[in-house]
Amino acid sequence: MKIQEFSNELKEKLRLINIKLEDKQIEEFYNYMNLLLEWNERINLTAITEPIEVILKHFVDSATIIKYIEDNKKIVDVGTGAGFPGIPLNIINSKASYTLVDSLNKRINFLNEVINSLQLNNINTIHSRIEDFGRNNKERFDIATSRAVASLNILLEYLLPLVKIGGICICMKGSNVKEEIESASKALEILGGKIEKVEKIILPDSDIERNIVIVKKVKSAPSKYPRKAGMATKEPIL
């Protein structure tokens, strides 16, 4: 896809969710997409390889939470994979600081290539199991976010310990979120979280439904959380 076609497509989709970019940011997104597709031929980063779909399902989808990202806040993106939502958020608002965490080193190598190539600021990567990272970084962040990592009750064990009291977790979920929320009631109680809102959105010019679950941290999680690697999935809080 040529940059002009890319620019028109991205601008129009973002306009529909009230986001406007400068030319430099458009170019950064374009270069990000090309790096993603180039690296994806060597390592498995995404099943989405059509540029039109990358724009909508990765870039625009990530951008749907930008209104929750305030300047000067510390953001952690857990299980970031190929950099979603962290890198798009950084391109749109580099006045916040971002830490991208992933357990697979080859994905971290890709992210570092993107950050260096695009010369992004206020963003760093960490190669770690999230449980290990969580135990060493309790209540360090204002916002924790994650997209397509785990069911809500498991995800909260990863995210809530990382966030300061008064901070929020932004859980990016698909269309079937009601049951997940019901199953997460005990995890919320134990880990010190409270659901503030569930925002249902439809990605622009599509029928793709997403739900953004905003969880506020109201008290500290017990010291044993997060438990050692694998425990959250093996014995989830129910």
Order of alpha helices (4+ residues) and beta strands (2+ residues): alpha-alpha-alpha-beta-alpha-beta-alpha-beta-alpha-beta-alpha-beta-alpha-alpha-beta-beta-alpha
